[in-house]
Amino acid sequence: MLRLYTNPQSRGRIARWMLEETGQPYDTVVLDYGTGMKAPEYLAINPMGKVPALVHDGKVVTENAAICTYLALTFPKAGLMAEDHAAYFRWMFFAAGPLEQAVVNASFGWLTQGPQDKRRAGYGDLGDVVQALTAHLAANDYIADGRFSAADVYVGSQVGWGMQFGTIPANDVLAAYWARLKDRPARLAADAKDNALIPARPA
């Protein structure tokens, strides 16, 4: 009923963590970055030719924020949908928009120069984005409801990866937030499954 198209060295790791949190059985199809993601069969599922993609009863969901939200709504017994919809959607869309855009642009060296550039970019700059998220998490242990939800899978993944690879400036608040998430059994199980799929490097 649930099939995840992914690559263990991709953002598909977020979708797998979310699937593990639901406790639902699912199949995995691993695609390589060359022929697999660009094959006609997969382009019929996701014309963008990228992962992850989730297929559930013939319905296709792409984009991690959408996948996390879809799964939270489809399997309510898992308790992953926040009751505070305002906070949930605000920060999910913040992470999918301003946060990811700022991180990617900064990684390419595309930096805003002054107030006019910051207005045109829409998100200001990476410092503005990190400051906004940090302020929210300084006042809240989790994104919404004071408890773990699907929003923490998505936002937390970006925070954890960003600090690990240096694309998000680390601070005590973000480090404490990630520490609350990183040892969740579902995340560890997802990591183990993805890590097992990464080809070993030649000696």
C-alpha positions in Angstrom: 0.0 0.0 0.0 2.9 2.4 0.7 6.0 2.5 -1.6 8.9 4.9 -1.1 11.1 5.8 -4.0 14.4 7.0 -2.6 18.1 7.0 -2.5 20.0 6.6 0.8 22.1 9.6 0.0 19.3 12.0 -0.5 16.5 13.9 1.1 14.6 10.7 0.9 16.0 9.9 4.4 13.5 12.4 5.7 10.5 10.5 4.2 11.9 7.2 5.5 12.1 8.6 9.0 8.5 9.8 8.8 7.4 6.4 7.5 9.1 4.7 10.4 7.3 7.1 12.8 3.9 5.9 11.4 4.7 2.3 12.1 3.1 1.3 8.8 4.6 -1.3 6.5 6.1 0.0 3.3 8.2 -1.1 0.3 11.3 0.7 -0.8 12.5 1.3 -4.3 16.1 2.6 -4.5 16.9 4.7 -7.5 20.3 5.9 -8.7 20.9 9.5 -9.7 21.6 8.6 -13.3 19.4 6.2 -15.2 17.0 5.3 -12.3 15.6 8.7 -11.5 15.5 9.7 -15.2 13.9 6.5 -16.4 10.5 6.9 -18.2 8.8 4.7 -15.6 9.9 6.9 -12.7 9.3 10.2 -14.6 5.7 9.0 -14.9 5.6 9.1 -11.1 7.7 12.2 -10.5 8.3 14.3 -13.7 11.0 16.2 -11.7 13.1 13.1 -11.8 14.1 13.3 -8.2 13.4 11.6 -4.9 11.7 11.0 -2.6 8.3 10.1 -4.0 5.6 8.2 -2.0 2.9 6.1 -3.7 0.0 5.2 -1.6 -3.0 3.3 -3.2 -2.1 4.7 -6.5 -1.8 8.3 -5.3 1.6 10.1 -5.6 3.0 12.5 -3.1 6.3 14.3 -3.6 8.2 16.9 -1.6 9.1 16.0 1.9 6.9 18.5 3.7 3.9 17.2 1.8 4.9 13.6 2.4 5.3 14.2 6.1 1.9 16.0 6.3 0.1 13.4 4.2 1.3 10.6 6.3 0.4 12.4 9.5 -3.1 13.0 8.2 -3.6 9.6 6.7 -2.5 7.7 9.8 -3.9 9.7 12.7 -3.4 7.0 15.3 0.3 7.6 15.1 -0.3 11.0 16.7 2.0 12.9 14.3 -0.4 15.7 13.3 -0.2 18.7 15.6 -3.4 20.1 17.0 -2.0 23.6 16.7 -2.3 23.8 12.9 -1.2 27.4 12.8 2.3 26.6 14.3 2.5 23.3 12.3 1.9 24.8 8.9 3.7 28.0 9.6 7.0 26.3 10.4 6.6 23.5 7.8 6.2 26.0 5.1 9.0 28.2 6.6 11.4 25.2 6.5 10.3 24.2 2.9 10.6 27.8 1.7 12.8 30.4 3.4 15.0 28.0 5.3 15.8 25.6 2.5 16.2 28.5 0.0 18.5 30.4 2.2 20.7 27.4 3.0 20.9 26.3 -0.7 21.6 29.8 -1.9 24.3 30.4 0.7 25.9 27.0 -0.2 26.2 28.2 -3.8 27.7 31.6 -2.7 24.5 33.5 -3.7 24.4 36.0 -0.8 22.1 39.0 -0.5 23.9 42.3 -0.5 22.1 44.9 1.6 18.4 45.7 2.3 17.2 45.8 -1.3 18.6 42.3 -2.1 17.1 41.0 1.2 13.7 42.3 0.2 14.0 40.8 -3.3 15.1 37.4 -1.9 12.0 37.3 0.3 13.7 35.5 3.2 16.3 38.2 4.0 19.5 36.2 4.5 20.6 33.0 6.2 21.2 34.8 9.4 17.6 36.2 9.5 16.2 32.7 8.8 18.2 31.0 11.5 17.4 33.8 14.0 13.7 33.4 13.4 13.8 29.6 13.8 16.1 29.9 16.9 13.7 32.3 18.5 10.8 29.9 18.1 12.7 27.0 19.5 14.1 29.0 22.4 10.5 29.3 23.5 9.3 25.9 22.5 10.8 22.4 22.9 9.1 21.3 19.7 7.6 23.0 16.6 3.9 22.7 17.8 1.8 21.5 20.7 4.8 21.2 23.0 5.3 17.6 21.7 6.9 15.8 18.8 5.0 15.9 15.5 5.6 15.4 11.8 6.8 19.0 11.7 9.8 18.0 13.9 10.7 15.2 11.4 11.0 17.8 8.6 12.3 20.8 10.4 14.5 18.7 12.7 16.1 16.9 9.7 17.1 20.2 8.2 18.5 21.4 11.4 20.4 18.2 12.1 21.9 17.9 8.6 22.6 21.6 8.4 24.6 21.7 11.6 26.4 18.4 10.7 27.5 19.7 7.3 28.0 23.4 8.3 25.3 24.8 6.1 23.3 26.0 9.1 25.2 27.9 11.8 25.0 25.9 15.0 23.9 27.4 18.3 23.0 26.1 21.7 19.2 26.3 21.0 19.4 24.4 17.7 21.8 21.9 19.2 19.4 21.2 22.1 16.5 20.9 19.7 18.3 18.3 17.6 19.4 16.4 20.8 15.7 16.0 21.6 15.1 14.3 18.3 18.2 12.4 17.1 17.8 9.3 19.3 14.2 8.6 18.6 13.8 4.9 17.8 12.1 5.6 14.5 14.9 7.9 13.3 17.6 5.4 14.3 15.8 2.6 12.5 15.4 4.8 9.4 19.1 5.7 9.5 20.1 2.1 9.9 18.0 1.0 6.9 19.4 3.8 4.7 23.0 3.3 5.8 22.8 -0.3 4.9 21.8 0.7 1.3 24.9 2.9 0.8 27.5 1.0 -1.3 30.7 0.4 0.4 33.6 2.5 -0.8 36.5 0.6 -2.5 39.3 -0.1 -0.1 
